[in-house]
């Protein structure tokens, strides 16, 4: 899977495109093929480290507050 990943808190240079393993759904989960994702202002605050006290997200992570896609597969399929 190709994704933008935040490697450390800081300016936008702290993130970049990377290849990650394809996710595997666990029990009671489904995998969604994302068609579009957005990055909102809150995502930029989290990336900068300003929201570290409010959000339990730690680098490395893939930012995306909202997304659209279609069901791909479930853990039982």
Secondary structure, DSSP 8 states (H G I E B T S, - for coil): -EEEEE-SSSSGGGEEEEE-------TT-EEEEEEEEE--HHHHHHHHTTTTTT----SSB---SEEEEEEEEETT-
